[in-house]
């Protein structure tokens, strides 16, 4: 992992880095972190997706907030940093917490996962790896130089994706 | 949903008052349960997009124990009781009159104790609301999550009932003075928007 503090990506936020550095999202519950990587250009981007679709929000000014808009938005941002067409994706998050109370309610984690996968498919970006679902929160650290992703949770400790 | 942003000052005051009555009863229940003096803050109301809700707990990765309950009946919504992990452990020790067996995790028994604390607090809160407004409220059984604070809170704001991302939440802080150490917890009332209208109607402020 690169030295230095990770660049924190807050809920509904995004960040792009080139050459090196680590992007992180801490405490993903039903949210999904989309991590896009161009290994040749060494450009990496992360979005912290909160909702599956922008129609669920009054505020449409943050494309990284929605699974439906995050992927094309990140790709555009990465292009500005010199990314080409060899972009690959990894996704983490989408948990369903408080399981017993969920019942027939809205499972936002699952909906986020499905919508993120659809967004990637529409953009023609292959999904290399994922650590999604379950009933526990995750934090994620994405090394932009190598594309390596570490997932940390209270329940299962730390592992490489 | 937009109407949340146009609540009048007297309506917000009324909602704070409702929360204050609920939290007062909850604090009394917690005090009886622990034999400690409990202080509560003036309730604050957050009406913001989810990503802008001010953090209750500094570090989004900090472990917390959170008890979520559904509210049914004349009002629908959720209540959430959040303790930092250390506070949860101490509270369990006080409730069960036995020391924590060690380690950072809560034992099965301690988890039950925290769930019961949530049950009693939310029950007292909902009963007070119910008496005050003349509405029938039925609490669900409690559900406990122990996880990173951000994961727990975001999910509680978002997961249930509403599809929307505008959070309406009335929050009260509990402080317990324990041998010079301050133990803090947060109680969040998350009514559905339709229930907000019902509360205001019950107070003749719609």
HADDOCK unambig.tbl for C-alpha pairs under 7 A between the chains (distance, minus, plus):
assign (segid A and resid 11 and name CA) (segid B and resid 51 and name CA) 5.38 0.50 0.50
assign (segid A and resid 12 and name CA) (segid B and resid 51 and name CA) 6.36 0.50 0.50
assign (segid A and resid 26 and name CA) (segid B and resid 60 and name CA) 6.20 0.50 0.50
assign (segid A and resid 26 and name CA) (segid B and resid 61 and name CA) 5.73 0.50 0.50
assign (segid A and resid 27 and name CA) (segid B and resid 60 and name CA) 5.85 0.50 0.50
assign (segid A and resid 27 and name CA) (segid B and resid 61 and name CA) 5.30 0.50 0.50
assign (segid A and resid 27 and name CA) (segid B and resid 148 and name CA) 5.41 0.50 0.50
assign (segid A and resid 27 and name CA) (segid B and resid 149 and name CA) 6.80 0.50 0.50
assign (segid A and resid 27 and name CA) (segid B and resid 150 and name CA) 4.89 0.50 0.50
assign (segid A and resid 27 and name CA) (segid B and resid 151 and name CA) 4.57 0.50 0.50
assign (segid A and resid 28 and name CA) (segid B and resid 150 and name CA) 6.95 0.50 0.50
assign (segid A and resid 28 and name CA) (segid B and resid 151 and name CA) 4.98 0.50 0.50
assign (segid A and resid 29 and name CA) (segid B and resid 151 and name CA) 3.86 0.50 0.50
assign (segid A and resid 29 and name CA) (segid B and resid 152 and name CA) 6.47 0.50 0.50
assign (segid A and resid 29 and name CA) (segid B and resid 154 and name CA) 6.71 0.50 0.50
assign (segid A and resid 29 and name CA) (segid B and resid 155 and name CA) 5.88 0.50 0.50
assign (segid A and resid 30 and name CA) (segid B and resid 155 and name CA) 5.79 0.50 0.50
assign (segid A and resid 56 and name CA) (segid B and resid 163 and name CA) 6.11 0.50 0.50
assign (segid A and resid 56 and name CA) (segid B and resid 164 and name CA) 5.33 0.50 0.50
assign (segid A and resid 57 and name CA) (segid B and resid 164 and name CA) 5.78 0.50 0.50
assign (segid A and resid 57 and name CA) (segid B and resid 165 and name CA) 5.83 0.50 0.50
assign (segid A and resid 97 and name CA) (segid B and resid 155 and name CA) 6.80 0.50 0.50
assign (segid A and resid 98 and name CA) (segid B and resid 143 and name CA) 5.91 0.50 0.50
assign (segid A and resid 98 and name CA) (segid B and resid 144 and name CA) 6.58 0.50 0.50
assign (segid A and resid 98 and name CA) (segid B and resid 145 and name CA) 5.99 0.50 0.50
assign (segid A and resid 100 and name CA) (segid B and resid 143 and name CA) 6.63 0.50 0.50
assign (segid A and resid 101 and name CA) (segid B and resid 143 and name CA) 6.50 0.50 0.50
assign (segid A and resid 105 and name CA) (segid B and resid 160 and name CA) 6.11 0.50 0.50
assign (segid A and resid 105 and name CA) (segid B and resid 161 and name CA) 6.40 0.50 0.50
assign (segid A and resid 106 and name CA) (segid B and resid 159 and name CA) 6.17 0.50 0.50
assign (segid A and resid 106 and name CA) (segid B and resid 160 and name CA) 6.01 0.50 0.50
assign (segid A and resid 106 and name CA) (segid B and resid 161 and name CA) 6.52 0.50 0.50
assign (segid A and resid 107 and name CA) (segid B and resid 159 and name CA) 6.32 0.50 0.50
assign (segid A and resid 108 and name CA) (segid B and resid 159 and name CA) 5.67 0.50 0.50
assign (segid A and resid 136 and name CA) (segid B and resid 147 and name CA) 6.78 0.50 0.50
assign (segid A and resid 137 and name CA) (segid B and resid 147 and name CA) 6.15 0.50 0.50
assign (segid A and resid 137 and name CA) (segid B and resid 148 and name CA) 6.30 0.50 0.50
assign (segid A and resid 137 and name CA) (segid B and resid 151 and name CA) 5.32 0.50 0.50
assign (segid A and resid 154 and name CA) (segid B and resid 147 and name CA) 6.41 0.50 0.50
